[in-house]
Amino acid sequence: MLPLFLLALFALFSPAKPDAALIRNLCGRTEQPVICSACLNSDSASRTANGRGLAVIAVGCAERNTRAMAQRIGDISRRTPNSPVKTLLNDCWFSTGYAAGNFPGIRSAVQGGDYARARNGVEISIRNVNSCLAGFDKNPSVPVPSEVLAGTVAAVQSCRIVLGILNNI
């Protein structure tokens, strides 16, 4: 009976080990719980990560989505002849690339527990990604390529997931 009691006591007071419940809890507090869960569960490190570790994983997902957007926009821009759309794509490529460049600092801030600095970096990245669509909004006669729309949605959603996690750890 005593060993069972000690085991129960150890389980109650041992360092918190995250599991599906922690991921469900954190992701449930984001704007996109399903996408958040898919991101966190895509990394095997999530099985043993605490809240901070899960935030680092989410930063990785946001970075991948933002870098993928920058890559796609760069590819489209290189294939586009000189025109107003090419100018907007180049501006978009630059701002998205700048946003992607923020992620090493964001990751470092999260790892160091400086969540305010991490949130600030994520918010700057969101503004940079959104500035891409703002350029097209200012030029309504220029059609927005579907890759720009899809990339913006993916990058901004994943950044907002990071913010949701940071606000709840």
MARTORMAR-149201 format. One record per atom (N, C-alpha, C, CB): atom name; x, y, z; residue number from 1; chain; residue in three letters. Coordinates in pm, whole numbers. Glycine has a CB too. Example, Ala and Ser with C-alpha at 12.3 -4.5 7.8 and 13.67 -1.06 7.14 Angstrom:
// MARTORMAR-149201
  at      c1      c2      c3    i  ch   aa
   N    1319    -569     780    1   A  ALA
  CA    1230    -450     780    1   A  ALA
   C    1320    -330     780    1   A  ALA
  CB    1131    -447     905    1   A  ALA
   N    1285    -225     708    2   A  SER
  CA    1367    -106     714    2   A  SER
   C    1290       3     787    2   A  SER
  CB    1408     -60     572    2   A  SER
***
This chain:
// MARTORMAR-149201
  at      c1      c2      c3    i  ch   aa
   N      82    -119       0    1   A  MET
  CA       0       0       0    1   A  MET
   C      87     126       0    1   A  MET
  CB     -93      -1     120    1   A  MET
   N     196     123      78    2   A  LEU
  CA     284     239      85    2   A  LEU
   C     349     268     -51    2   A  LEU
  CB     392     216     190    2   A  LEU
   N     397     166    -125    3   A  PRO
  CA     455     196    -257    3   A  PRO
   C     354     261    -351    3   A  PRO
  CB     510      68    -319    3   A  PRO
   N     230     217    -347    4   A  LEU
  CA     127     276    -432    4   A  LEU
   C     104     421    -394    4   A  LEU
  CB      -4     197    -422    4   A  LEU
   N     103     449    -264    5   A  PHE
  CA      86     585    -215    5   A  PHE
   C     203     673    -261    5   A  PHE
  CB      75     587     -61    5   A  PHE
   N     326     621    -249    6   A  LEU
  CA     443     698    -292    6   A  LEU
   C     442     723    -442    6   A  LEU
  CB     571     624    -252    6   A  LEU
   N     398     624    -518    7   A  LEU
  CA     389     641    -662    7   A  LEU
   C     288     750    -697    7   A  LEU
  CB     351     509    -730    7   A  LEU
   N     174     749    -631    8   A  ALA
  CA      72     851    -655    8   A  ALA
   C     124     988    -616    8   A  ALA
  CB     -56     818    -578    8   A  ALA
   N     195     996    -503    9   A  LEU
  CA     251    1123    -457    9   A  LEU
   C     354    1174    -557    9   A  LEU
  CB     315    1106    -318    9   A  LEU
   N     439    1085    -608   10   A  PHE
  CA     539    1125    -705   10   A  PHE
   C     472    1177    -833   10   A  PHE
  CB     633    1007    -738   10   A  PHE
   N     368    1109    -875   11   A  ALA
  CA     298    1150    -997   11   A  ALA
   C     236    1288    -979   11   A  ALA
  CB     191    1048   -1035   11   A  ALA
   N     186    1316    -861   12   A  LEU
  CA     123    1445    -835   12   A  LEU
   C     223    1559    -828   12   A  LEU
  CB      44    1440    -708   12   A  LEU
   N     338    1533    -770   13   A  PHE
  CA     432    1641    -743   13   A  PHE
   C     558    1637    -828   13   A  PHE
  CB     470    1638    -601   13   A  PHE
   N     565    1547    -924   14   A  SER
  CA     681    1545   -1012   14   A  SER
   C     672    1663   -1107   14   A  SER
  CB     691    1409   -1090   14   A  SER
   N     785    1702   -1167   15   A  PRO
  CA     779    1812   -1263   15   A  PRO
   C     674    1783   -1370   15   A  PRO
  CB     918    1835   -1329   15   A  PRO
   N     601    1885   -1406   16   A  ALA
  CA     493    1867   -1502   16   A  ALA
   C     547    1812   -1633   16   A  ALA
  CB     419    1999   -1527   16   A  ALA
   N     489    1705   -1677   17   A  LYS
  CA     528    1652   -1806   17   A  LYS
   C     410    1669   -1901   17   A  LYS
  CB     572    1502   -1796   17   A  LYS
   N     433    1743   -2005   18   A  PRO
  CA     325    1771   -2098   18   A  PRO
   C     278    1645   -2169   18   A  PRO
  CB     368    1874   -2198   18   A  PRO
   N     157    1652   -2210   19   A  ASP
  CA      99    1543   -2286   19   A  ASP
   C      -6    1603   -2377   19   A  ASP
  CB      37    1434   -2192   19   A  ASP
   N     -89    1520   -2429   20   A  ALA
  CA    -193    1568   -2520   20   A  ALA
   C    -281    1672   -2453   20   A  ALA
  CB    -278    1452   -2570   20   A  ALA
   N    -299    1661   -2322   21   A  ALA
  CA    -384    1757   -2251   21   A  ALA
   C    -324    1897   -2255   21   A  ALA
  CB    -406    1713   -2106   21   A  ALA
   N    -193    1908   -2239   22   A  LEU
  CA    -129    2040   -2244   22   A  LEU
   C    -142    2100   -2384   22   A  LEU
  CB      21    2030   -2203   22   A  LEU
   N    -119    2018   -2484   23   A  ILE
  CA    -134    2068   -2622   23   A  ILE
   C    -278    2111   -2646   23   A  ILE
  CB     -92    1959   -2725   23   A  ILE
   N    -373    2028   -2604   24   A  ARG
  CA    -515    2062   -2619   24   A  ARG
   C    -548    2191   -2547   24   A  ARG
  CB    -605    1949   -2566   24   A  ARG
   N    -495    2206   -2425   25   A  ASN
  CA    -522    2325   -2345   25   A  ASN
   C    -464    2450   -2412   25   A  ASN
  CB    -464    2309   -2204   25   A  ASN
   N    -337    2445   -2450   26   A  LEU
  CA    -275    2562   -2512   26   A  LEU
   C    -338    2593   -2648   26   A  LEU
  CB    -125    2539   -2528   26   A  LEU
   N    -356    2491   -2729   27   A  CYS
  CA    -412    2514   -2862   27   A  CYS
   C    -557    2560   -2855   27   A  CYS
  CB    -402    2388   -2947   27   A  CYS
   N    -628    2514   -2754   28   A  GLY
  CA    -767    2556   -2736   28   A  GLY
   C    -780    2704   -2706   28   A  GLY
  CB    -830    2477   -2626   28   A  GLY
   N    -671    2766   -2670   29   A  ARG
  CA    -672    2910   -2640   29   A  ARG
   C    -621    2993   -2757   29   A  ARG
  CB    -589    2938   -2517   29   A  ARG
   N    -600    2929   -2870   30   A  THR
  CA    -557    3001   -2990   30   A  THR
   C    -674    3018   -3085   30   A  THR
  CB    -440    2927   -3060   30   A  THR
   N    -655    3101   -3186   31   A  GLU
  CA    -760    3124   -3286   31   A  GLU
   C    -782    3003   -3376   31   A  GLU
  CB    -726    3245   -3371   31   A  GLU
   N    -682    2918   -3388   32   A  GLN
  CA    -689    2803   -3478   32   A  GLN
   C    -642    2677   -3406   32   A  GLN
  CB    -602    2827   -3605   32   A  GLN
   N    -727    2621   -3316   33   A  PRO
  CA    -683    2506   -3237   33   A  PRO
   C    -641    2384   -3320   33   A  PRO
  CB    -791    2467   -3144   33   A  PRO
   N    -708    2358   -3430   34   A  VAL
  CA    -676    2240   -3510   34   A  VAL
   C    -539    2257   -3577   34   A  VAL
  CB    -785    2215   -3617   34   A  VAL
   N    -515    2374   -3633   35   A  ILE
  CA    -386    2401   -3697   35   A  ILE
   C    -276    2402   -3592   35   A  ILE
  CB    -389    2536   -3773   35   A  ILE
   N    -303    2459   -3476   36   A  CYS
  CA    -207    2460   -3366   36   A  CYS
   C    -169    2318   -3326   36   A  CYS
  CB    -264    2536   -3244   36   A  CYS
   N    -268    2233   -3306   37   A  SER
  CA    -241    2094   -3267   37   A  SER
   C    -161    2021   -3374   37   A  SER
  CB    -372    2019   -3241   37   A  SER
   N    -197    2044   -3500   38   A  ALA
  CA    -123    1979   -3609   38   A  ALA
   C      23    2022   -3608   38   A  ALA
  CB    -187    2011   -3745   38   A  ALA
   N      46    2151   -3586   39   A  CYS
  CA     184    2202   -3579   39   A  CYS
   C     260    2136   -3465   39   A  CYS
  CB     184    2355   -3563   39   A  CYS
   N     204    2143   -3345   40   A  LEU
  CA     275    2091   -3228   40   A  LEU
   C     297    1941   -3237   40   A  LEU
  CB     198    2125   -3101   40   A  LEU
   N     198    1869   -3286   41   A  ASN
  CA     211    1723   -3295   41   A  ASN
   C     300    1679   -3411   41   A  ASN
  CB      74    1660   -3311   41   A  ASN
   N     335    1773   -3499   42   A  SER
  CA     424    1737   -3611   42   A  SER
   C     569    1721   -3565   42   A  SER
  CB     416    1844   -3720   42   A  SER
   N     597    1764   -3445   43   A  ASP
  CA     734    1755   -3390   43   A  ASP
   C     733    1655   -3275   43   A  ASP
  CB     786    1895   -3343   43   A  ASP
   N     814    1552   -3285   44   A  SER
  CA     816    1449   -3180   44   A  SER
   C     860    1506   -3045   44   A  SER
  CB     909    1335   -3220   44   A  SER
   N     930    1619   -3045   45   A  ALA
  CA     972    1681   -2920   45   A  ALA
   C     853    1729   -2837   45   A  ALA
  CB    1067    1798   -2948   45   A  ALA
   N     736    1742   -2901   46   A  SER
  CA     618    1789   -2827   46   A  SER
   C     576    1690   -2719   46   A  SER
  CB     502    1813   -2923   46   A  SER
   N     614    1563   -2734   47   A  ARG
  CA     575    1461   -2636   47   A  ARG
   C     637    1486   -2499   47   A  ARG
  CB     615    1323   -2685   47   A  ARG
   N     751    1552   -2497   48   A  THR
  CA     819    1575   -2369   48   A  THR
   C     836    1723   -2338   48   A  THR
  CB     954    1507   -2369   48   A  THR
   N     784    1810   -2423   49   A  ALA
  CA     804    1954   -2407   49   A  ALA
   C     709    2013   -2303   49   A  ALA
  CB     785    2025   -2540   49   A  ALA
   N     759    2115   -2234   50   A  ASN
  CA     673    2194   -2147   50   A  ASN
   C     614    2307   -2231   50   A  ASN
  CB     752    2249   -2022   50   A  ASN
   N     545    2400   -2166   51   A  GLY
  CA     484    2510   -2239   51   A  GLY
   C     583    2589   -2322   51   A  GLY
  CB     414    2603   -2144   51   A  GLY
   N     699    2618   -2265   52   A  ARG
  CA     802    2692   -2338   52   A  ARG
   C     849    2612   -2460   52   A  ARG
  CB     921    2725   -2246   52   A  ARG
   N     869    2483   -2440   53   A  GLY
  CA     912    2398   -2552   53   A  GLY
   C     809    2393   -2663   53   A  GLY
  CB     942    2258   -2503   53   A  GLY
   N     682    2389   -2625   54   A  LEU
  CA     576    2390   -2725   54   A  LEU
   C     573    2523   -2799   54   A  LEU
  CB     439    2362   -2660   54   A  LEU
   N     599    2632   -2728   55   A  ALA
  CA     606    2763   -2794   55   A  ALA
   C     719    2766   -2896   55   A  ALA
  CB     624    2875   -2690   55   A  ALA
   N     832    2706   -2861   56   A  VAL
  CA     946    2699   -2955   56   A  VAL
   C     906    2620   -3080   56   A  VAL
  CB    1071    2635   -2887   56   A  VAL
   N     834    2511   -3061   57   A  ILE
  CA     787    2432   -3176   57   A  ILE
   C     694    2516   -3263   57   A  ILE
  CB     715    2302   -3128   57   A  ILE
   N     603    2591   -3200   58   A  ALA
  CA     511    2677   -3275   58   A  ALA
   C     586    2785   -3352   58   A  ALA
  CB     409    2741   -3180   58   A  ALA
   N     692    2839   -3291   59   A  VAL
  CA     775    2937   -3361   59   A  VAL
   C     834    2874   -3487   59   A  VAL
  CB     889    2990   -3268   59   A  VAL
   N     877    2749   -3476   60   A  GLY
  CA     931    2679   -3593   60   A  GLY
   C     828    2666   -3704   60   A  GLY
  CB     981    2542   -3554   60   A  GLY
   N     704    2636   -3668   61   A  CYS
  CA     598    2625   -3769   61   A  CYS
   C     574    2760   -3836   61   A  CYS
  CB     468    2573   -3706   61   A  CYS
   N     569    2866   -3756   62   A  ALA
  CA     547    3000   -3811   62   A  ALA
   C     662    3040   -3902   62   A  ALA
  CB     530    3103   -3697   62   A  ALA
   N     783    3007   -3861   63   A  GLU
  CA     899    3039   -3944   63   A  GLU
   C     892    2963   -4077   63   A  GLU
  CB    1030    3004   -3870   63   A  GLU
   N     860    2835   -4074   64   A  ARG
  CA     850    2756   -4198   64   A  ARG
   C     744    2814   -4292   64   A  ARG
  CB     817    2609   -4166   64   A  ARG
   N     628    2850   -4237   65   A  ASN
  CA     521    2905   -4321   65   A  ASN
   C     562    3040   -4381   65   A  ASN
  CB     393    2922   -4240   65   A  ASN
   N     629    3122   -4301   66   A  THR
  CA     669    3254   -4350   66   A  THR
   C     780    3241   -4453   66   A  THR
  CB     715    3343   -4233   66   A  THR
   N     877    3154   -4428   67   A  ARG
  CA     985    3132   -4526   67   A  ARG
   C     930    3071   -4655   67   A  ARG
  CB    1095    3040   -4466   67   A  ARG
   N     834    2981   -4642   68   A  ALA
  CA     773    2921   -4762   68   A  ALA
   C     701    3028   -4844   68   A  ALA
  CB     673    2808   -4722   68   A  ALA
   N     634    3119   -4776   69   A  MET
  CA     567    3228   -4846   69   A  MET
   C     669    3314   -4920   69   A  MET
  CB     485    3314   -4748   69   A  MET
   N     776    3351   -4851   70   A  ALA
  CA     879    3434   -4913   70   A  ALA
   C     939    3362   -5035   70   A  ALA
  CB     991    3468   -4811   70   A  ALA
   N     963    3233   -5020   71   A  GLN
  CA    1020    3154   -5131   71   A  GLN
   C     925    3153   -5251   71   A  GLN
  CB    1048    3009   -5085   71   A  GLN
   N     797    3125   -5225   72   A  ARG
  CA     699    3120   -5336   72   A  ARG
   C     688    3256   -5405   72   A  ARG
  CB     561    3076   -5284   72   A  ARG
   N     683    3363   -5325   73   A  ILE
  CA     670    3496   -5383   73   A  ILE
   C     795    3530   -5465   73   A  ILE
  CB     647    3603   -5273   73   A  ILE
   N     912    3495   -5414   74   A  GLY
  CA    1034    3518   -5489   74   A  GLY
   C    1034    3443   -5621   74   A  GLY
  CB    1155    3476   -5407   74   A  GLY
   N     988    3319   -5619   75   A  ASP
  CA     981    3239   -5742   75   A  ASP
   C     885    3302   -5843   75   A  ASP
  CB     935    3095   -5710   75   A  ASP
   N     769    3345   -5795   76   A  ILE
  CA     671    3408   -5884   76   A  ILE
   C     727    3538   -5940   76   A  ILE
  CB     537    3434   -5809   76   A  ILE
   N     789    3616   -5854   77   A  SER
  CA     844    3745   -5897   77   A  SER
   C     949    3727   -6006   77   A  SER
  CB     905    3818   -5777   77   A  SER
   N    1035    3627   -5992   78   A  ARG
  CA    1139    3603   -6092   78   A  ARG
   C    1079    3565   -6228   78   A  ARG
  CB    1234    3492   -6044   78   A  ARG
   N     964    3501   -6227   79   A  ARG
  CA     899    3459   -6353   79   A  ARG
   C     809    3567   -6412   79   A  ARG
  CB     818    3332   -6329   79   A  ARG
   N     784    3673   -6335   80   A  THR
  CA     691    3776   -6379   80   A  THR
   C     766    3886   -6455   80   A  THR
  CB     616    3837   -6257   80   A  THR
   N     716    3923   -6574   81   A  PRO
  CA     782    4031   -6648   81   A  PRO
   C     763    4164   -6574   81   A  PRO
  CB     724    4041   -6792   81   A  PRO
   N     850    4260   -6608   82   A  ASN
  CA     839    4392   -6545   82   A  ASN
   C     699    4447   -6563   82   A  ASN
  CB     944    4490   -6604   82   A  ASN
   N     637    4481   -6451   83   A  SER
  CA     499    4528   -6451   83   A  SER
   C     466    4573   -6309   83   A  SER
  CB     400    4416   -6501   83   A  SER
   N     350    4635   -6291   84   A  PRO
  CA     310    4673   -6155   84   A  PRO
   C     301    4552   -6061   84   A  PRO
  CB     176    4745   -6159   84   A  PRO
   N     256    4438   -6113   85   A  VAL
  CA     247    4320   -6025   85   A  VAL
   C     386    4275   -5982   85   A  VAL
  CB     172    4205   -6097   85   A  VAL
   N     484    4284   -6070   86   A  LYS
  CA     621    4245   -6033   86   A  LYS
   C     674    4338   -5924   86   A  LYS
  CB     715    4248   -6157   86   A  LYS
   N     647    4467   -5936   87   A  THR
  CA     691    4563   -5834   87   A  THR
   C     630    4528   -5699   87   A  THR
  CB     653    4707   -5874   87   A  THR
   N     500    4498   -5699   88   A  LEU
  CA     433    4462   -5573   88   A  LEU
   C     486    4330   -5519   88   A  LEU
  CB     282    4453   -5595   88   A  LEU
   N     511    4234   -5607   89   A  LEU
  CA     566    4106   -5563   89   A  LEU
   C     705    4124   -5502   89   A  LEU
  CB     573    4007   -5680   89   A  LEU
   N     787    4210   -5563   90   A  ASN
  CA     920    4235   -5507   90   A  ASN
   C     910    4299   -5369   90   A  ASN
  CB    1001    4325   -5600   90   A  ASN
   N     818    4395   -5353   91   A  ASP
  CA     797    4457   -5221   91   A  ASP
   C     751    4352   -5121   91   A  ASP
  CB     694    4572   -5230   91   A  ASP
   N     662    4267   -5167   92   A  CYS
  CA     607    4160   -5083   92   A  CYS
   C     717    4062   -5043   92   A  CYS
  CB     493    4087   -5156   92   A  CYS
   N     800    4025   -5138   93   A  TRP
  CA     911    3933   -5113   93   A  TRP
   C    1005    3992   -5009   93   A  TRP
  CB     987    3903   -5244   93   A  TRP
   N    1036    4120   -5023   94   A  PHE
  CA    1125    4185   -4928   94   A  PHE
   C    1064    4185   -4788   94   A  PHE
  CB    1155    4329   -4973   94   A  PHE
   N     938    4227   -4776   95   A  SER
  CA     877    4238   -4643   95   A  SER
   C     856    4101   -4579   95   A  SER
  CB     742    4311   -4652   95   A  SER
   N     823    4001   -4659   96   A  THR
  CA     806    3866   -4605   96   A  THR
   C     940    3806   -4566   96   A  THR
  CB     735    3777   -4708   96   A  THR
   N    1042    3833   -4645   97   A  GLY
  CA    1176    3788   -4610   97   A  GLY
   C    1224    3852   -4480   97   A  GLY
  CB    1274    3820   -4721   97   A  GLY
   N    1192    3979   -4463   98   A  TYR
  CA    1226    4048   -4338   98   A  TYR
   C    1153    3982   -4221   98   A  TYR
  CB    1191    4199   -4347   98   A  TYR
   N    1025    3951   -4242   99   A  ALA
  CA     947    3885   -4137   99   A  ALA
   C    1009    3751   -4101   99   A  ALA
  CB     800    3864   -4182   99   A  ALA
   N    1048    3674   -4201  100   A  ALA
  CA    1109    3543   -4176  100   A  ALA
   C    1241    3557   -4100  100   A  ALA
  CB    1133    3468   -4308  100   A  ALA
   N    1313    3664   -4128  101   A  GLY
  CA    1440    3687   -4060  101   A  GLY
   C    1427    3718   -3912  101   A  GLY
  CB    1511    3799   -4126  101   A  GLY
   N    1307    3748   -3867  102   A  ASN
  CA    1284    3777   -3724  102   A  ASN
   C    1281    3651   -3638  102   A  ASN
  CB    1155    3852   -3706  102   A  ASN
   N    1257    3535   -3699  103   A  PHE
  CA    1230    3415   -3620  103   A  PHE
   C    1345    3363   -3536  103   A  PHE
  CB    1186    3309   -3709  103   A  PHE
   N    1470    3371   -3580  104   A  PRO
  CA    1576    3328   -3488  104   A  PRO
   C    1576    3408   -3357  104   A  PRO
  CB    1713    3341   -3557  104   A  PRO
   N    1552    3538   -3366  105   A  GLY
  CA    1544    3620   -3245  105   A  GLY
   C    1422    3588   -3161  105   A  GLY
  CB    1542    3767   -3282  105   A  GLY
   N    1311    3559   -3228  106   A  ILE
  CA    1189    3520   -3156  106   A  ILE
   C    1213    3390   -3082  106   A  ILE
  CB    1069    3506   -3255  106   A  ILE
   N    1272    3293   -3151  107   A  ARG
  CA    1301    3163   -3088  107   A  ARG
   C    1392    3182   -2967  107   A  ARG
  CB    1367    3066   -3190  107   A  ARG
   N    1495    3262   -2984  108   A  SER
  CA    1589    3288   -2874  108   A  SER
   C    1518    3353   -2755  108   A  SER
  CB    1704    3378   -2922  108   A  SER
   N    1429    3447   -2783  109   A  ALA
  CA    1355    3513   -2675  109   A  ALA
   C    1267    3413   -2601  109   A  ALA
  CB    1269    3628   -2731  109   A  ALA
   N    1199    3326   -2674  110   A  VAL
  CA    1114    3224   -2610  110   A  VAL
   C    1200    3131   -2525  110   A  VAL
  CB    1035    3143   -2715  110   A  VAL
   N    1310    3084   -2581  111   A  GLN
  CA    1397    2993   -2507  111   A  GLN
   C    1449    3058   -2379  111   A  GLN
  CB    1514    2948   -2594  111   A  GLN
   N    1471    3188   -2383  112   A  GLY
  CA    1519    3260   -2266  112   A  GLY
   C    1408    3305   -2173  112   A  GLY
  CB    1598    3378   -2309  112   A  GLY
   N    1284    3276   -2207  113   A  GLY
  CA    1171    3314   -2122  113   A  GLY
   C    1130    3460   -2135  113   A  GLY
  CB    1205    3285   -1980  113   A  GLY
   N    1182    3531   -2234  114   A  ASP
  CA    1145    3672   -2255  114   A  ASP
   C    1027    3677   -2352  114   A  ASP
  CB    1267    3755   -2310  114   A  ASP
   N     911    3645   -2299  115   A  TYR
  CA     792    3633   -2384  115   A  TYR
   C     746    3768   -2439  115   A  TYR
  CB     679    3570   -2306  115   A  TYR
   N     771    3876   -2366  116   A  ALA
  CA     732    4008   -2417  116   A  ALA
   C     812    4040   -2544  116   A  ALA
  CB     756    4118   -2308  116   A  ALA
   N     942    4013   -2541  117   A  ARG
  CA    1025    4038   -2660  117   A  ARG
   C     983    3945   -2774  117   A  ARG
  CB    1176    4018   -2626  117   A  ARG
   N     951    3821   -2741  118   A  ALA
  CA     907    3727   -2844  118   A  ALA
   C     776    3774   -2907  118   A  ALA
  CB     889    3585   -2784  118   A  ALA
   N     681    3816   -2823  119   A  ARG
  CA     552    3865   -2876  119   A  ARG
   C     575    3985   -2967  119   A  ARG
  CB     456    3903   -2760  119   A  ARG
   N     662    4076   -2925  120   A  ASN
  CA     691    4193   -3006  120   A  ASN
   C     746    4152   -3142  120   A  ASN
  CB     791    4286   -2933  120   A  ASN
   N     838    4057   -3144  121   A  GLY
  CA     894    4009   -3270  121   A  GLY
   C     789    3945   -3359  121   A  GLY
  CB    1005    3910   -3244  121   A  GLY
   N     699    3868   -3299  122   A  VAL
  CA     592    3804   -3377  122   A  VAL
   C     499    3910   -3435  122   A  VAL
  CB     513    3703   -3290  122   A  VAL
   N     464    4010   -3354  123   A  GLU
  CA     375    4116   -3403  123   A  GLU
   C     439    4193   -3519  123   A  GLU
  CB     340    4213   -3289  123   A  GLU
   N     569    4216   -3511  124   A  ILE
  CA     639    4282   -3621  124   A  ILE
   C     634    4193   -3746  124   A  ILE
  CB     787    4312   -3583  124   A  ILE
   N     654    4064   -3728  125   A  SER
  CA     647    3972   -3843  125   A  SER
   C     508    3973   -3906  125   A  SER
  CB     683    3830   -3800  125   A  SER
   N     404    3975   -3823  126   A  ILE
  CA     267    3980   -3876  126   A  ILE
   C     248    4107   -3958  126   A  ILE
  CB     163    3974   -3761  126   A  ILE
   N     293    4220   -3905  127   A  ARG
  CA     279    4346   -3980  127   A  ARG
   C     353    4339   -4114  127   A  ARG
  CB     333    4465   -3896  127   A  ARG
   N     472    4282   -4113  128   A  ASN
  CA     548    4271   -4238  128   A  ASN
   C     479    4181   -4339  128   A  ASN
  CB     688    4219   -4210  128   A  ASN
   N     426    4070   -4293  129   A  VAL
  CA     355    3980   -4384  129   A  VAL
   C     229    4049   -4437  129   A  VAL
  CB     318    3847   -4313  129   A  VAL
   N     154    4113   -4348  130   A  ASN
  CA      32    4181   -4391  130   A  ASN
   C      58    4299   -4483  130   A  ASN
  CB     -45    4228   -4271  130   A  ASN
   N     178    4358   -4475  131   A  SER
  CA     208    4471   -4563  131   A  SER
   C     208    4428   -4709  131   A  SER
  CB     345    4533   -4526  131   A  SER
   N     227    4300   -4732  132   A  CYS
  CA     223    4247   -4867  132   A  CYS
   C      84    4270   -4928  132   A  CYS
  CB     258    4096   -4867  132   A  CYS
   N     -19    4231   -4856  133   A  LEU
  CA    -156    4252   -4906  133   A  LEU
   C    -191    4399   -4909  133   A  LEU
  CB    -256    4176   -4820  133   A  LEU
   N    -137    4476   -4816  134   A  ALA
  CA    -165    4620   -4814  134   A  ALA
   C    -117    4685   -4943  134   A  ALA
  CB     -97    4686   -4692  134   A  ALA
   N      -4    4638   -4995  135   A  GLY
  CA      45    4692   -5122  135   A  GLY
   C     -52    4666   -5235  135   A  GLY
  CB     180    4631   -5157  135   A  GLY
   N    -110    4547   -5238  136   A  PHE
  CA    -209    4517   -5341  136   A  PHE
   C    -338    4596   -5317  136   A  PHE
  CB    -239    4366   -5343  136   A  PHE
   N    -375    4617   -5190  137   A  ASP
  CA    -495    4696   -5160  137   A  ASP
   C    -483    4838   -5212  137   A  ASP
  CB    -520    4698   -5008  137   A  ASP
   N    -362    4892   -5208  138   A  LYS
  CA    -339    5029   -5257  138   A  LYS
   C    -340    5035   -5409  138   A  LYS
  CB    -206    5083   -5204  138   A  LYS
   N    -335    4921   -5472  139   A  ASN
  CA    -335    4912   -5618  139   A  ASN
   C    -444    4814   -5662  139   A  ASN
  CB    -195    4866   -5672  139   A  ASN
   N    -571    4855   -5647  140   A  PRO
  CA    -681    4761   -5671  140   A  PRO
   C    -689    4708   -5814  140   A  PRO
  CB    -810    4826   -5637  140   A  PRO
   N    -624    4774   -5908  141   A  SER
  CA    -630    4724   -6046  141   A  SER
   C    -533    4607   -6068  141   A  SER
  CB    -598    4837   -6144  141   A  SER
   N    -445    4583   -5970  142   A  VAL
  CA    -348    4474   -5982  142   A  VAL
   C    -404    4352   -5908  142   A  VAL
  CB    -207    4515   -5926  142   A  VAL
   N    -424    4241   -5976  143   A  PRO
  CA    -479    4122   -5909  143   A  PRO
   C    -378    4062   -5811  143   A  PRO
  CB    -521    4017   -6012  143   A  PRO
   N    -430    4014   -5700  144   A  VAL
  CA    -346    3949   -5599  144   A  VAL
   C    -331    3803   -5638  144   A  VAL
  CB    -408    3963   -5454  144   A  VAL
   N    -207    3757   -5659  145   A  PRO
  CA    -189    3615   -5690  145   A  PRO
   C    -239    3527   -5576  145   A  PRO
  CB     -40    3586   -5719  145   A  PRO
   N    -298    3414   -5611  146   A  SER
  CA    -353    3325   -5509  146   A  SER
   C    -247    3278   -5411  146   A  SER
  CB    -420    3204   -5575  146   A  SER
   N    -123    3263   -5458  147   A  GLU
  CA     -14    3221   -5369  147   A  GLU
   C      13    3324   -5261  147   A  GLU
  CB     113    3195   -5450  147   A  GLU
   N      -6    3451   -5295  148   A  VAL
  CA      13    3558   -5196  148   A  VAL
   C     -96    3550   -5090  148   A  VAL
  CB      12    3698   -5265  148   A  VAL
   N    -219    3530   -5134  149   A  LEU
  CA    -330    3518   -5038  149   A  LEU
   C    -311    3397   -4947  149   A  LEU
  CB    -464    3508   -5111  149   A  LEU
   N    -284    3283   -5007  150   A  ALA
  CA    -268    3160   -4928  150   A  ALA
   C    -148    3171   -4834  150   A  ALA
  CB    -251    3039   -5020  150   A  ALA
   N     -38    3225   -4884  151   A  GLY
  CA      81    3239   -4800  151   A  GLY
   C      59    3334   -4685  151   A  GLY
  CB     197    3287   -4883  151   A  GLY
   N     -12    3443   -4711  152   A  THR
  CA     -40    3539   -4605  152   A  THR
   C    -126    3475   -4497  152   A  THR
  CB    -111    3664   -4662  152   A  THR
   N    -228    3404   -4537  153   A  VAL
  CA    -316    3338   -4440  153   A  VAL
   C    -235    3239   -4355  153   A  VAL
  CB    -432    3265   -4511  153   A  VAL
   N    -156    3155   -4420  154   A  ALA
  CA     -79    3053   -4346  154   A  ALA
   C      22    3117   -4252  154   A  ALA
  CB      -7    2960   -4444  154   A  ALA
   N      95    3218   -4299  155   A  ALA
  CA     198    3281   -4216  155   A  ALA
   C     135    3355   -4098  155   A  ALA
  CB     282    3377   -4300  155   A  ALA
   N      31    3432   -4124  156   A  VAL
  CA     -32    3509   -4016  156   A  VAL
   C    -101    3417   -3916  156   A  VAL
  CB    -134    3610   -4074  156   A  VAL
   N    -170    3314   -3964  157   A  GLN
  CA    -234    3220   -3870  157   A  GLN
   C    -131    3155   -3779  157   A  GLN
  CB    -311    3111   -3947  157   A  GLN
   N     -20    3111   -3836  158   A  SER
  CA      80    3044   -3753  158   A  SER
   C     145    3142   -3657  158   A  SER
  CB     186    2978   -3841  158   A  SER
   N     161    3267   -3697  159   A  CYS
  CA     214    3368   -3604  159   A  CYS
   C     115    3395   -3491  159   A  CYS
  CB     246    3500   -3679  159   A  CYS
   N     -12    3400   -3524  160   A  ARG
  CA    -113    3423   -3419  160   A  ARG
   C    -122    3304   -3324  160   A  ARG
  CB    -251    3449   -3483  160   A  ARG
   N     -95    3186   -3373  161   A  ILE
  CA     -90    3069   -3286  161   A  ILE
   C      23    3086   -3185  161   A  ILE
  CB     -71    2938   -3368  161   A  ILE
   N     139    3132   -3233  162   A  VAL
  CA     251    3158   -3141  162   A  VAL
   C     209    3257   -3034  162   A  VAL
  CB     375    3210   -3218  162   A  VAL
   N     143    3366   -3075  163   A  LEU
  CA      98    3465   -2977  163   A  LEU
   C       1    3404   -2877  163   A  LEU
  CB      31    3584   -3048  163   A  LEU
   N     -92    3322   -2926  164   A  GLY
  CA    -188    3257   -2836  164   A  GLY
   C    -119    3169   -2733  164   A  GLY
  CB    -287    3176   -2915  164   A  GLY
   N     -18    3096   -2776  165   A  ILE
  CA      55    3010   -2683  165   A  ILE
   C     134    3095   -2585  165   A  ILE
  CB     150    2914   -2760  165   A  ILE
   N     205    3196   -2636  166   A  LEU
  CA     285    3282   -2546  166   A  LEU
   C     198    3351   -2442  166   A  LEU
  CB     361    3386   -2628  166   A  LEU
   N      77    3385   -2479  167   A  ASN
  CA     -13    3453   -2385  167   A  ASN
   C     -69    3359   -2279  167   A  ASN
  CB    -127    3517   -2459  167   A  ASN
   N     -44    3229   -2294  168   A  ASN
  CA    -103    3132   -2201  168   A  ASN
   C      -3    3039   -2134  168   A  ASN
  CB    -204    3050   -2273  168   A  ASN
   N     125    3073   -2141  169   A  ILE
  CA     224    2992   -2069  169   A  ILE
   C     287    3078   -1961  169   A  ILE
  CB     333    2936   -2165  169   A  ILE
***
